[in-house]
């Protein structure tokens, strides 16, 4: 299974990143609770620097629920990240 297939099976969609001429690969997943959009879970691969960033974008204003906390990475997501790194030739 390819990394893109693994990410898509978890609800992520591959997104094009064309800002400032940077060569990056991005997967995004909207996080919704009871029909309300909360934030977007993002996994970014910087091909030039060979680094991966995992973060939440567009945080909810309601910090009472802790949505400003860094996202957790479960084993399924870690496997997809590792597979993408292999496909990029980083591992």
Secondary structure, 3 states (H helix, E strand, C coil): CCHHHHHHHCCCEEEEECHHHCCEEEEEEEEEECCEEEEEEEEEEECCCCEEEEEEECCCCCHHHCCCCCCCCCHHHHHHHHHHHHHCCCC
